[in-house]
Amino acid sequence: MSKPPFVALPGGVEALRVETPRGAFAALRAGRPVHGTALLLPGFTGSKEDFIALLEPLAAAGFRVIAVDGRGQYETEGPGDEDAYTQDELAQDVLALTTALGTADGPPPHLLGHSHGGHVARAAVLRAPGAFSSLTLMSSGPGVVCDEQRSRAKLLGDALATYDLETVWQAMRAFDPPEAADARTPADVNDFLHRRWLGTSPAQLRATARQLCEEPDRTPELAALPLSVHVLTGTSDYVWPVAQMDDMAKRLRAHRTVVDGADHSPNVDRPAETAAALAAFWSADR
């Protein structure tokens, strides 16, 4: 579970709802599109707040940045039917959001997906590659997650089919290792994590947990597109081996960034370095 370093909105960042024909999506927006627009998709159990520390530096670099809650995530409503959260449905949401961002007079937006959000972003690009200026896969591997995470995802999916969200939350906290209780985490962030969990659709969590355990490697399809791709990871990762993402980047002929000192969430662990790498990639002539 990605844990933002803070949740109070920085100056120049606004909360809004983006209206689309497929529904309204909760979002955070910052900046003006001097050099372009970027759409940021969170991962499994995540939300738009996972990108909160990136918004100011990316806006300062000349980008309009929009981070969203996908359908059924935190402050975006979603149905109780798991069929509403197929990867293709989520990809169509991304395309609807892209249209709603109103970039018709400029270049298409850059698209970034973190973790499971990378799989959703990839599906959107494969559906409509011309809708985007580039794709960044942040800590998002080519296919299924590692064995340990696959077991955890299946366990969570089974629990959510039987118990309510609060019961599952308390069980997860009880099984946390002692080091997970970080006294440095602000109280409002801990409160937010609990609130976000309770606000997320159980059907969305079950469906996306299953996708992480079943996702095929679609790298060859993506490599066949004439689209600039950026693979950005930390130096370590507990969801996909970094070596696996290195190989994916080679097969994609992608720009590659490794953020020193970061793990599965470079956007949280090293936001300044991550924002600088993103701005440099989006600004490069290709």
C-alpha angles and dihedrals in degrees: 000000000000112000116203115221091232138358104203107107113252120231112285094024118113133189115225145150119248110215117215135161086257094055140281120302125204111234148170117223133190139166138015124275097251090139099013146289130281130198116205123203121197126220138240112322087002138116143194090281090071086078097044095111091053097054101078097045092045091049089049088053090059103265132126103223127194121187115190143193107232121225110300092012117124107294098012113086121232139180124263092236117098090213087071089067103055112137091249091054091050090048091053088053089056091052091049089051090049091055091046092055088072103224094148091119094050140031119308116267125270112245125216128182125187118210108315086007086066090060090050091048091049091051090051092050092049089051095049113005093173091062093076139056093210144342126232118194106199114195089333119135131210098257141337121009122252120286095261093050091044089056091048092049092050091048091050092048091051092048092050090052089060110027137045122254096258093052091049091047092054091047091051091051091049091055095046113118114248092254090061090074097084110185089199092067108105115243092239090056092051090048090049093052091054092045092048092051092051091047095054119095113250088215090055091050093048093047096047093043088057092048091055088056095047108031112134122221104262095174094117091055092049093045090057092063123092092234131121110244129194122197110199124180142151123254089264135025132188096198103050124011111255089228088060091053090046088057092047090053091052092050090050093045082229132167106259129213126178112190108214115234095013129118128189094328111047087165088066103028098047109008098163094052091042093050091049091052092048094048091049092051094046091047097049119110112243 
